[in-house]
Amino acid sequence: MGLLDGKVAIVTGAGGGIGREHARVLAREGAALVVNDLGGARDGTGGGSAMADAVVEEIRGAGGEAVASYDSVASVEGGQGILKTALDAFDRVDVLVNNAGILRDKSFANTTEDLWDIVVQVHLKGTYCVSHAVYSHMKERGEGGVIINTSSTSGLNGNFGQANYGAAKAGIAGMSRCLAIEGVKYGIRVHILAPVAYTRLTSDLAGFDDSIKARMDPKLVSPLVAYLASDLATELTGKTYYVGGGRIAEMKVVTHEGVTKTDDGGLWTVQEIAERMRPGEILLPD
């Protein structure tokens, strides 16, 4: 018996890397899979069916159920098409993992409008397009569900040369926190991943020497996804998880206590702020 027996899951960008591992783990736990992948290069160009088909055949070869989807996540029509593939094959969707993504890295000064737009379209709009279709289906069905969205440490902590990617990934985190609040009413749980793994998207980034590559296998990310998708995690929603290299840690946006001015109607002078501020720190209390 698997944790996800009888469940239906969609994984976008599941033709390779982290997405492929997500699909394989969910299938091993008993879920029927829609393996979505446009089949293009890591910069989003090109396309084809081979990547998604290979993962489908792998799952079926291991005794699981899977169908392929080649729709682009970056349009409302594509999101609806991915949902339709699931409904036509399995009549429902219980789990959505938004994983599809591309890279067009440049320093900010060299980031042109087209480099900005395509990355935001695939990551942020793509997460919206598929989530909106699936969330509406879950809401109308009335049986709840799980949506797991992929953010990044580049969006939550920052990274050189990834302003477009970081902006999109930070937007995904913000959207997901809002969706988690709205989803409570309908039993829809929403989680945020900030995965770290060695894949074709990260293959030329600095800091991945041979020893780190060995510790950053994508398969180390996916067990958390299976857990969050299962009934073992029914009390959890709206959380953000760093995951990779054997480590799982919750990431939080923290508002420190700071200091509140009570006189002069709460109006600070610039000099008062300067006196309370320290390099790299927040306003310090008395």
N, C-alpha and C positions, 0 to 999 in steps of 0.2 A: 504494500500500500504506500502510495506517495502522498506528500503533503498537499499536492494540487490535483489529485484525482478528480476528474469531472470538470475541471476548470478549463477555460479557453484564454489563451494569452496571445497578445500581439507584441512583437519586438521589432522596432524599426532599426534600420542599419544593422541587420542581423546577419549579413553575409560574411562578416569577418570580424576579427578583433574581439572587443568586449561584447558586442552584440551577439556574435556567434556563441560565445560562452554563456551568455544569458539564456539564449534559446535552448542550448543543450541542457543546462541545469534545470530549467523549468520543465522541459520534456521528461527528463529523468524523474522528476517529482510527480509526473502524471498528467501535466497540462497538455492540451492540444495546442499547437502553435501555428500562428501566422508569421512566417519569416519574411519580413519586408526588407528589400534592399533595391535601390535603383541600379546598382551594379556599376557605378562610375568610379573614377579615380578619386584620390583623397581631396582634390581641389574641387570636386563636384562636376567635373567634365566627363562626358561620355555616359555610357549606360549599357545595360545588358542583363540577361537573366541568369547567367552562369553562377554567380555568387550565391544568390538566394536558393537556386535549385540544388546546389551542392549541399547546403545545410539541411534542406528539406530531405534529401536522400539520406543524409547521415542520420537524421532523427528517425526516419522510417526504417532504416536498416537496423536500428537499435530497438525496434518494436513500438516506436511512438507514432503519433499522428501529427502531420504537418502539411501545410500548403504554402505556396509562395505568393508573394505580392511584389510587384515591380513599380508600384506607384511612387511618385515623388511626394515627400512629406510637405513640400514647400508651397502647396496650394490647398485651398479649401476642397477643391475637387479631388485632389490626391488623398486628403484625409478621409473624405467620404468613401473613396474607392477602397482604401485599406480596410475600413469598417465593413464595407460590403463584402469583401473577400472573406472576412471572418464570419459574417452572418450567413453567407451562402454555403460555407463549408460546415459551420458548427452551430449556427443559430443564436450565438450569444458571444459576449466578451466579458470576461471577469477581471482580466489583468492587462494593463497597457504599460509597456516600458518604452519610453521615448529615448532612443539612443542615437539616432541618425545624426551625422554631422560631417562637416568639411573644414578644411583649413585654408586660409589665404593670408598667411602671416606677413606682416611688414611693420617696420617701426611706424609710429603714428604719423610722423611727418611725410612718410611715403605711402600712407594708406589712402588710396583714391576712393571716390564714391562707389565705383563698381565693386571694389574689394570689400568695402563696408557693407553694401546692400546685400550681396549674395550670402555672406556669412550670417548676417542677421536674419535673412529670409529663411535659410535652411534650419538654423538652430532655434531661434526664438519664434518666428512665425510658424516654422514646421512643428514645433512643440504645441503651439496653439491649434494649428489646423487638425492634427490628429487627436489631440486631447478634447477639443470641442466636440468632434463627432462622437468619440467614445464616451465622454462624460454625459452627453445628452442621451445616448443609448442606455447607459447605466442608470441614469436618473429615471428615465421612462420605464425601464424594466422593473425598478423598485427592489432590487436585490443587492444593492451596493456594488462595490468593486474596489480595485486598487490601481492607482496611476503612479508610476515611478518615473520621474523626470531627471535627466542628466544635466547637471550643472558642471562646474569645474573650479579647481583652485585658482585658475587664471581669472575667473570672474569674482571669486570670493576673497582672494588674497592679492591678486594682481600678478602680471608676468610681462616681461619685456617683449615687445613685438607682437602682442596679441590684444590690442585695444578693441578691434572689431569682435574677435572671438570672446574676449572677456566681457564686453558689454552685453553680448547676446546671452552668455551663460549666467551673468548676474541677473539679467531680465528673467531668465527661466526660473531662477531661485525665487525672485519676487512674485512672479505669477503663481508658482507652486504654493507658496505660503498663503496667498489669497485663496487659491482653489481649495486648499486643505480646510480653511475656515468655512467656506461655502459648502463643501462636500459632507461635513459632519451630519447635516440634516438628512442626507440621503444615504448614509452609510458608505460613502466613497472616501477611502483613505488615500492621501497623497504624500509621497516621499520625494526627497531630493538626494541625488547621489553626486559626490565630487570624487570620481574615481581617478586613480593614478595607476597606469599600466603601460607596458611597452607594446605599442601597436603601430600600424602604418601611419597613423596620425601623429604619433610622437617619435617616429623613428629617427628624425634628424634634429630633434630638440637637444639642447645642451644638457649634460648631466647624466645621460644614460650610458655608462660604461658597461662592459660585459658582466660584471658582478651585479650591477643594479638591474640589468635586463633580466637576469635569471630570477631575481627576487620580485620582479614586477610583471609576472605572467598574468595575462588578462583573466585566467580562470580563478585567480584569487579574489576577484571582485564579485563574481556572480552568486556565490552562496548567500550573500546578504540580500540580493534581489529575491531569491527564492523564499527566504525567511520573511521578508517584508510583504511578499505577495500572499503568504499563507495565513491561515487562521491563528497561527502562533503569535501574530503581531496585530491582533484586532484592536488592541488598546493604543496603538501608535498611529500618529498622523502628524504631518507638518514638520517632520524632523529633517535635518540635513546631515548626511553622513560622508565623511572622508573615508575612503576604503581603497586599500592597495597594499601590496607587499606584506600581507598578513595582518595589517593593522586596520581596525575599525574605530573611528572616533566621531563623536557628534561635534558638528561645527555650529556655532551660535553667533547671532548678532547681539552684542551686549551693550546696553546703555549703562554707563557708570553713574555713581551717585552724583558726582560733580558738586557744584555749589550753587545755591539759589540766593540771589540778592533780594532782600525784603524792603529796603528803604528806597526812596526815590522812584517808587512805583515799579521797581525791578529793572530800571534802566541803567545799564552798565556804561561807564565811560571806557574809552579805548585804553587809557592808562591803567584803570583798575583791572581790565582783562590782562594786560601785559604783566602786571604785578603778580597775578595769580597763575599765569601760564609758565610752564617749564618746557624746554625743548623736547619735542616728541611726547609730551604728556598732555593730559586734559586739565581743565581748571581744577585747582587744588582747594579743598576746603580749609577752613581755619585750623 
